Amino acid sequence: MPAPAESRGAAPGSARVVLGTSSQAAELVGRYRRRGCAPIGTWQWDVTDHDGVVIVKNLPPTTP
């Protein structure tokens, strides 16, 4: 996940960011893992025919 996506995906002061992607996007899930993200579950959307992967990344503490 590019750094701008991390900063946009989390509110100021957030400890982590959670996102989702298709379970069929193995290359993308691998890219997220290499950037420090970890899959924490799956989700089945009503509008797709496949599971999604729920991914979390812990963010570094921010200093005021």
N, C-alpha and C positions, 0 to 999 in steps of 0.2 A: 504494500500500500504506500503510495507516495506520501511524503511528509505533508503536503498541502491537504490531502484527503484526511489525514489524521487530525490536523488542526481544525478542519471544517466539520469533521464528524463528531467532535466532542465539544461540550460547553466549556467555557473557561473554568479551570480548576478541576476538571474531570480526571478521575484516576484511570479510566479506561474508555476505549471506544469499541462498540459492538457493531458488526456489519454482517451482511449475508451475501451469498453468491450461490450459483447453481452447483449442485454436487457433481454435475457432469463437466464442470470447468476445472479439471484436475490441474492443468498448468497454472491457472489463476490461484487456486488454493495453495499450490506449491510456492508461488511467489509470495503470497501472504505469510506463509510459514517462515520463509527465509527472512522476512522483515520483522519477525518476532511475534506474529499472530499465532493463535492456537484455536483449532476447531473445538467448540464446546457443545455442539448438538446439531440436530437437523430440524427442518421445518417443512411441512407440506403446504404450499400455497394452493388455494382453491382454483387458481387460474393457470396452473402449470401441470405437466404430466410427470414431473420429477421432483425429488426432494431438493431443498436448499440446505446449505451448510451455514450454520451460525458460527461466526468467528469473533474472537475478542483479542484486543491488544492492550496491555497495560501501558500507560503513558508515564513519562518521567514527571516527577513533581515540578510544579511551577513555582517560581519565586515572585513575590509581589514587586 
